[in-house]
Amino acid sequence: MKHLLATTSLAIGLLALGNAAFAAECGDVTIASMNWQSAEVLANLDKFILSEGYGCNADIIVGDTVPTITSMIEKGEPDVAPEGWIDLLPDVVKRGFDEGKLVGAAMSLSDGGVQGWWIPKYIADAHPDIKTIDDVLKHPELFPDPEDKSKGAIHNGPQGWGGTVVTSQLYKAYGAEAANFTLVDTGSAAGLDGSIAKAYEGKEGWVGYYWAPTALLGKYKMVKLDHGVPADPAEWKRCNTVAECPDPKKNDWPKDRVQTLVTKAFAERAGEDVTAYLNKRSWTNDTVNGLMAWMTENQASGEDGAKHFLEENEALWTPWVSKEAAEKIKAAL
């Protein structure tokens, strides 16, 4: 019995020593949680995995895209920005890379951030010939204006959004007014969401601006329309994004690159296993849409959402981590 107790104590001691070594290697790590749902749940997922799987002393701090990435370059903190929308400030991110202050890890959203014009899936299923914006404009009767049923309607976002400007320009570029469509100002984010919910619940036609990943697209299945033309970045910058430009052309909506950013200092001290995790951890918009829909329906926090994802999607996340870390994470759940 004494021999067994001694052996058990030795095993526990070695395990504790191993965990201490992990923590010493990874050390303290600060993770930026941006002020939107997908970024919040991803920050909490990283915190849980790094803490429970790799023994890091992980803490979450509140952030937003511009101040967080700027601070990472200028002050070396926070250590990790799990969901960096890098196309929102390309010059700043490039400077961070060029100066050796930032390191790019996995693309957080493997599909990228997606914006464009969408229709409900039940409309796409019932009318398989409708695949592009031009196809929609042939059928104003399928997408009636709520104020004037004799016309079709394209629903726009609220004033002040970049996507609202682009939608207004595409409305002109594709000749939507001549095709008997009006451009509807939904007034607010809630108004835009409400227009989709109302259409979906009545199985009515709807077309307009939206983006992914979002909880709404996890609840209401929508299909993004093809723009029917190749992307022209120069034209996009010249006119599609400029409200005052009088002659916008048809164009494809570019995807936003959404990448995990890490400070160079943390990348150098984090250890191979942690670095490998941050270079592998990536998920699809469909996965995030569904997770955010669950969070919204259950009024769940980012921490709740992270645990729910880990419990329900073992096949997705275990390839991101080492076998040893996976067992620790499962035990912690």
N, C-alpha and C positions, 0 to 999 in steps of 0.2 A: 504493500500500500504506500509506504514512504517513497519507494522507487517510482510508483505511478504518479504520486503527487509531484515529485521532483521533476519528472518528465513533462507532466502537464504544465507546471510552472515555467519550465524552460521554453515550452512551445508558446505559451502566452507571452513570455518575455521577448521571444524572437519576433512574434507578430507585432507587439508594441514597438519594438525597435525598428521593424520594417516600416510601420506607419509613421514613426518619427522621422525616418530617413526620407520617406515620400514628402512629408510636410517640410522638412528642412530644404529639400531640393526645390519644391514648388514655392514654399513660403507663403507670405501674404499676397493676395491677389485681389484687386478691385475690378469689378465688372460693371460697365455702364448699362443701366436700364433706361432706354429712351421712353418718351411719353406716349407710346402707342402700344396696342395690345400684343402684336406679334413680337416686337422687340422686348417687351416686358417678360413674356413667357420664355423667350430664348435666353435672356439673361438669367432667369431663375433656373432654367435647365442646366446652363453652364455652371452655375453655382453649386447645384446639387451634385452633378457629376464630378466636378473638380474637388469638392469637399469630401464626398463619400467614397468616390472611386479612387482618388489620387492623393488624399490627405492634405489638400491645400487649405489654407485659412482664407476662404473666399468670402468677400463682402460685396454687396450691391450698392452702387451709388446712383442717384438720379442724374440723368443727362439728357442732352438733345444733340442732334447731328453736328451742327456747327461748333458750339462751345466744347463738346466732348472731343472731337477730332483735333480741334485747335489746341486744346489743353494737352492731349497726348503728345503732340509734336513739341509744344513749347515747355511743358512742365513734366512730361514723362508719366502722366497719370490722367485717367485711370489706366490700368494695365491692358484691359480688353474692351473693345466695343463689338459686341456680338453681331449687331445688325447695322452695318455702316452703309448708308445709301451714298456711295462714293461719287456718283455722277452729279449729285447736288452741289458738290464743291470740288471738282476735279483738280483745280490748280493747287488747292491746299493739300489734298491727298498726295499729289505728285511731288510736292515739295517735301512732304514727310518721308516718302520713299527715297527721293534723291539725296536727302540729308542723312539718311540712315536712322531716322527716328521712328519710323513705322515699318511693320512687316505685314504683308497680306497673308491671311490664312484662307480657310475654305470660303467658297461662295455660300453665304448663309442661305439664300434662296436659290436653289439650283435652276429654277425657271427664270430668275430675275424678277424685278418688280414690273408688273404688267399693267399698262393703262390702255384705254381705247374705248370703242363703242361696243356694247353688248346687247344681246337679245336673250329672252328666256329660253331655256332648253326645250320646253314644250313647243315653242314656235319653231325652233330649228328642226325638231323632230317631225313636226307636221308639214314643214315646207323645206325639204332637203335642198331645193334649188337656191335657197337664200344662204349665201356664204360670205358675201362681201357687202361693203357699204353701198355700192352701186345696186346690188340686188335688192337691198332693203328699199332704196329710193324708188324702185319700180312698183312698190306696194304700199302706198300711204294708207289704204283701207285696212291693212293688218296692224297698223300702229297709230290708232286714232288719237288726235289731240283731245285732251279731256275737256277743253272749252269749245271746240268746234270739230265735231265728228266728221265733217266733210274733208278735213285735212289730216295729214299725218303729223306726228310730233317727235322731235328729238329732244330728250331731256338732258339739260346741262347741269353742271355743278354750280355752287354759289360763287358770287363775285369774289375775287381775291385769290382764287386757286389758279395755278398754272394750267391745270387740265381744263378749266373753264375757258381760258383764252384759246387753247389749242382747239377745243371743240367748236368754238365760234368761228375760228379760221377754217377748219375742215368743213363746216356747214356751208361756207362760201365756196370753198375749193371744189366740193363735189356737186355744187348746184342744187342743194337741197330745197331752197326756196322755190326754184323753178319746177321742182318735182312735187310741189304742193305739200311741203313739210314746213311746220313752224319750229322755232327754237324756243324751248320752254325753260325759263329761269326757275329752278326749283327752290331758290332762296336760301337754302342752308343744307348742311350735311344731313340733318334729320329729314328735310324735305325731299332730298334725293333718295335717301333710303326708303322713306315712306312711299314714294311713287313706285318703287320696285316692289315693295311688299304688297301694296294695293293691287298692282297688276297681277302679281303672282297668285294671290289668294282668289282673284276672280278669273284666273286663267285668261287674262287679256293681253293684247300685244303691247310691247314696250321696247323702245330702243333709246340708248343714250350712253353718256359717259359713266364709266366706273373703273375700278382698279382692283388688283389682287396683289397680295393676299388680304382678305378681309373676312370678318365673321359673317357678314351678310351673304357673301358668295358661298360660305359653308352651309348656310341655311337654304338659300334659294339658288338653284343651279342655273347658271347663265353661260352663254357661249359667246366668246369674243369674235367679232366680225373681222374678216380679212380686209385689209385696206386696198387690195387689188393692184398695188404698185410696189416696186422695191423702195427701200429706204434711201433718202437723199439727205444726208446730214447737213450739208451746206444750205439747202433749201429750208430744212427744218429750223435752222438757226436764223436764217435771213427773214423768214416770213411766218412760218407756221406757229411760232411761239411769240410773235409780236402783234399785239392787238391792233395797232395802227396800220399795219401793212395792208395795202389795198388789193394785192393780187396773189393770194396764197394758191399754191398748187397742191394737187393730190399728193399725199405722202404717207409712209408707214410710220407708226408711232414706235420710237425706239424703246427697247427694254432698258430698265435701270439696273445697273450692276449693284448687287447688294452683297457685301463682303465682310467677313470678320476681320477686324484690324487689331493688331497687337503691338504694343510698344517694343522696340528693339531690346530694351533692357530686360523686359519680362521674357521675351522669346529666348534670350541667352541663358536665363537662369531657371526656366520652367522645367527643363528636363525633356528627354526624348519622348516619353509616353504622353505627357501633357501636350507637347507640341504636335504629336501625331494625332491626338484627339481633335485639336483645334483645326488641323488641316483636313480632317475627314468629315466633321460634323456639318451636314448640309441637309435641308429638307425641301420638299416640293410645296408649291402654293396650295395644291389640293390638301396636303397633310395639314398645313397651317390653317387653311380656311376651316377645315373640320374641327380642329382643336379650338380655334377662336369661337366658333359657333357653340361648342360645348361650354366654353368658359362663360359666354354671354348668357346662355340659357340657365346656367347654374350659378350666375353671379360669382364666378370663381376668380380668385386672385392669380397672379402670375405663378406663385409658388404652387397653388392647387393645380393649375394647368400643367406645370412641369411634371408633377408627380403622376397626374392622370396620363400624360403622354408616355411616361416610362412604364407605367403599369399595363397599358393597352397596346404598346408598340415595340415589344421586345425585339422582334425581328428587324426593326428599322434601326434601333440605336446600338445594339450590341456590336455590330461591325465597326462602330466608331471608336470603341474602347478596347483595351487589352482584356484578356480573359480574366485576369485577377481583378481588374477594376469592375468588370461586369458582375462578378460574384459579390463584391462589396456593395455595389449599387442595389442589387436585388435584395440583399440582406437588409439594407437600410430602408427599403420600401416596406 
